[in-house]
Amino acid sequence: PSSNSPSSDPPSGGPPFGGPPSGGPPSGGPPSGPTAPTPNMSPAPTPVGFVSDMPTLDCPDGCPDCDPNSPLQCPPRDMKAVCDKHNDALYPPGDAREGERVANFRDCYDMCKPSFCCIHDSLSKEYAPSCAQEYENCFLYYPCYIIWWKLHDTIGPATYLRVEQDEDFYNVDFEFLTNDFANDREFFQQLFGHHFDDDNAPTDDTFENEDNW
């Protein structure tokens, strides 16, 4: 892959909504230390790691572009919990997904796909254009690093994906991705086209040509 690819090592975290950069990887848990009691008229806090039923189309603090027609919406409030592979919380009894892990690759992947154009600087205008300098909400999708890192884990050229991993978070296999690529052409083009600066559709020969390595 060319220099348009993200780093092979995942970053250590990013800024939460409206706050300073964190010192470690994203986490679905609250900060340490004592907390004030919840007032009687306030809604009860959501248990750590559980995905809430709160709508995600409102305007969270720190989201700069809340226009419902924005090309990149504010991320789901629970994205950090879903994309944190160290979050072992399960959906609670009574939930439609009772007993399943909150944090998992497939849900995180679905949340993150719209933001892929944020992470590269390809000069492509049509096939795989970058949006890193255009979409104001790009920086809020920092928990997605774990997805982009895995999709660039290969055993050779970029098309030789190595996605299976023996950890509970990675509920994904190659068949899942190939089916999704077939159903989401725009994301397929972004994933494989961002390595190049033109609008020619790359082929297997493109990736296996050593001059492109």
C-alpha positions as a printed NumPy array, in Angstrom:
array([[  0.   ,   0.   ,   0.   ],
       [  1.096,   3.569,  -0.614],
       [  1.531,   6.35 ,   1.896],
       [ -2.199,   6.99 ,   1.66 ],
       [ -2.782,   4.04 ,   3.976],
       [ -3.298,   4.464,   7.716],
       [ -0.529,   3.439,  10.086],
       [ -0.161,  -0.279,  10.753],
       [ -0.249,   0.39 ,  14.481],
       [ -3.519,   1.501,  16.058],
       [ -3.374,   4.881,  17.863],
       [ -3.83 ,   5.105,  21.576],
       [ -7.093,   7.   ,  21.696],
       [ -8.629,  10.388,  20.934],
       [-10.72 ,  13.227,  22.244],
       [-14.165,  12.502,  23.679],
       [-17.094,  14.778,  22.838],
       [-16.123,  18.277,  23.831],
       [-13.151,  17.17 ,  25.938],
       [ -9.358,  17.049,  25.796],
       [ -7.481,  14.092,  24.291],
       [ -7.463,  11.021,  26.475],
       [ -4.321,   9.306,  27.668],
       [ -5.191,   5.805,  26.546],
       [ -7.357,   3.663,  24.317],
       [-11.088,   4.378,  24.045],
       [-13.092,   2.901,  26.851],
       [-16.766,   2.393,  27.454],
       [-16.425,   3.035,  31.184],
       [-16.764,   6.187,  33.286],
       [-13.76 ,   8.08 ,  34.693],
       [-12.363,   6.868,  37.992],
       [-13.092,   8.622,  41.256],
       [-16.231,   9.489,  43.228],
       [-19.351,  10.704,  41.474],
       [-22.187,  12.888,  42.668],
       [-25.483,  11.143,  43.505],
       [-28.137,  11.142,  40.822],
       [-30.939,  13.636,  41.625],
       [-34.329,  12.052,  42.194],
       [-35.819,  13.561,  39.034],
       [-32.901,  12.62 ,  36.763],
       [-32.943,   9.482,  34.642],
       [-30.842,   6.638,  35.996],
       [-27.379,   6.354,  34.429],
       [-26.82 ,   3.732,  31.774],
       [-24.826,   0.725,  33.09 ],
       [-21.252,   0.685,  31.837],
       [-21.018,  -0.854,  28.391],
       [-24.749,  -1.235,  27.808],
       [-26.051,   0.325,  24.61 ],
       [-28.747,   2.805,  25.56 ],
       [-32.056,   3.434,  23.868],
       [-31.317,   7.151,  23.589],
       [-31.736,   8.533,  20.064],
       [-28.476,   9.249,  18.265],
       [-29.764,  11.834,  15.792],
       [-29.799,  14.721,  18.264],
       [-26.79 ,  16.977,  18.785],
       [-24.363,  15.722,  21.437],
       [-22.061,  18.214,  23.092],
       [-18.892,  18.542,  21.055],
       [-20.368,  17.452,  17.72 ],
       [-19.685,  20.353,  15.325],
       [-22.083,  19.392,  12.511],
       [-25.534,  18.314,  13.681],
       [-27.3  ,  19.023,  10.401],
       [-29.565,  16.013,   9.72 ],
       [-28.445,  16.271,   6.08 ],
       [-24.748,  16.227,   6.943],
       [-22.781,  13.751,   4.799],
       [-21.215,  12.43 ,   8.032],
       [-23.605,  12.426,  10.976],
       [-22.608,  12.732,  14.622],
       [-21.485,   9.248,  15.655],
       [-23.758,   7.046,  17.784],
       [-23.42 ,   7.86 ,  21.477],
       [-22.461,   4.283,  22.25 ],
       [-19.781,   3.9  ,  19.618],
       [-16.944,   4.029,  22.157],
       [-18.463,   1.145,  24.137],
       [-19.17 ,  -0.911,  21.023],
       [-15.696,  -0.391,  19.533],
       [-13.706,  -0.949,  22.743],
       [-12.461,  -4.534,  22.52 ],
       [-11.63 ,  -4.474,  26.24 ],
       [-15.28 ,  -3.836,  27.126],
       [-16.586,  -7.255,  28.231],
       [-20.094,  -6.069,  29.162],
       [-23.047,  -8.111,  27.908],
       [-26.509,  -6.987,  26.922],
       [-28.693,  -7.305,  30.039],
       [-31.592,  -9.693,  30.668],
       [-34.706,  -8.661,  28.781],
       [-32.779,  -7.047,  25.935],
       [-33.36 ,  -8.446,  22.459],
       [-29.648,  -9.303,  22.385],
       [-29.44 , -10.629,  25.936],
       [-26.116, -12.278,  26.71 ],
       [-24.291, -10.997,  23.618],
       [-21.182,  -8.841,  23.901],
       [-21.821,  -5.126,  23.571],
       [-18.353,  -4.594,  22.106],
       [-17.908,  -6.493,  18.856],
       [-16.361,  -6.033,  15.435],
       [-19.513,  -6.264,  13.322],
       [-21.493,  -3.554,  15.106],
       [-18.447,  -1.293,  15.315],
       [-17.765,  -1.861,  11.606],
       [-21.317,  -0.859,  10.674],
       [-21.085,   2.309,  12.773],
       [-17.712,   3.27 ,  11.345],
       [-17.994,   2.625,   7.609],
       [-19.371,   6.081,   6.716],
       [-16.211,   7.674,   8.135],
       [-13.581,   5.723,   6.176],
       [-12.973,   8.661,   3.837],
       [-11.745,  10.588,   6.898],
       [ -8.615,   8.506,   7.403],
       [ -6.805,   8.831,   4.06 ],
       [ -5.58 ,  11.545,   1.718],
       [ -6.055,   9.99 ,  -1.705],
       [ -6.273,  12.52 ,  -4.538],
       [ -8.977,  10.451,  -6.212],
       [-11.934,  12.618,  -7.17 ],
       [-14.594,   9.996,  -7.857],
       [-13.536,   6.427,  -7.088],
       [-12.267,   6.879,  -3.522],
       [-12.206,  10.576,  -2.619],
       [-10.93 ,  11.718,   0.758],
       [-13.216,  13.751,   3.02 ],
       [-10.634,  14.403,   5.754],
       [-10.556,  18.139,   5.089],
       [-14.281,  18.513,   4.452],
       [-16.348,  16.636,   7.024],
       [-16.362,  18.409,  10.365],
       [-17.334,  15.304,  12.315],
       [-14.388,  13.183,  11.168],
       [-12.409,  13.542,  14.39 ],
       [-15.261,  12.102,  16.464],
       [-14.864,   8.713,  14.798],
       [-11.516,   8.005,  16.441],
       [-12.795,   4.768,  18.121],
       [-12.918,   3.267,  14.616],
       [ -9.144,   2.852,  14.517],
       [ -9.556,  -0.795,  15.575],
       [-11.619,  -1.535,  12.443],
       [ -9.307,   0.259,  10.017],
       [ -6.267,  -1.396,  11.572],
       [ -7.776,  -4.857,  11.123],
       [ -8.839,  -4.175,   7.525],
       [ -5.202,  -3.34 ,   6.758],
       [ -3.894,  -6.486,   8.431],
       [ -2.715,  -8.493,   5.415],
       [ -0.397, -11.307,   4.378],
       [  0.964,  -9.483,   1.363],
       [ -0.776,  -6.934,  -0.886],
       [ -3.815,  -5.064,   0.42 ],
       [ -6.295,  -7.553,  -1.049],
       [ -4.896, -10.428,   1.044],
       [ -6.888,  -9.663,   4.157],
       [ -6.262, -11.468,   7.434],
       [ -9.364, -10.72 ,   9.487],
       [ -9.852, -13.744,  11.742],
       [ -8.447, -13.204,  15.219],
       [ -8.825, -15.374,  18.323],
       [-10.379, -12.732,  20.562],
       [-14.014, -12.342,  21.586],
       [-14.287,  -8.917,  19.975],
       [-13.549, -10.196,  16.473],
       [-16.853, -11.853,  15.512],
       [-15.928, -11.568,  11.827],
       [-14.628, -13.774,   9.044],
       [-13.643, -13.264,   5.44 ],
       [-17.042, -14.374,   4.109],
       [-18.807, -11.686,   6.147],
       [-16.594,  -8.999,   4.606],
       [-16.829, -10.229,   1.025],
       [-20.633, -10.296,   1.285],
       [-20.629,  -6.775,   2.692],
       [-18.262,  -5.513,  -0.006],
       [-20.651,  -6.88 ,  -2.641],
       [-23.578,  -5.027,  -1.04 ],
       [-21.76 ,  -1.752,  -0.377],
       [-19.87 ,  -0.775,  -3.503],
       [-19.027,   2.696,  -2.223],
       [-17.226,   1.316,   0.817],
       [-15.493,  -1.34 ,  -1.309],
       [-14.141,   1.416,  -3.556],
       [-13.002,   3.469,  -0.58 ],
       [-11.214,   0.546,   1.063],
       [ -9.257,  -0.581,  -1.983],
       [ -9.156,   2.617,  -4.04 ],
       [ -7.741,   4.928,  -1.367],
       [ -4.253,   3.483,  -1.909],
       [ -4.074,   5.342,  -5.22 ],
       [ -4.386,   8.934,  -6.412],
       [ -6.425,   8.409,  -9.566],
       [ -9.913,   7.232, -10.449],
       [ -8.981,   4.029, -12.233],
       [-10.547,   0.991, -10.61 ],
       [ -7.7  ,  -1.175,  -9.253],
       [ -7.606,  -4.859, -10.17 ],
       [ -5.845,  -7.85 ,  -8.644],
       [ -2.956,  -7.147, -11.012],
       [ -2.73 ,  -3.599,  -9.655],
       [ -2.159,  -4.859,  -6.137],
       [  0.199,  -7.647,  -7.139],
       [  2.391,  -5.349,  -9.242],
       [  5.514,  -4.837,  -7.133],
       [  5.889,  -1.322,  -8.54 ],
       [  2.809,  -0.379,  -6.498],
       [  4.175,  -1.701,  -3.214]])
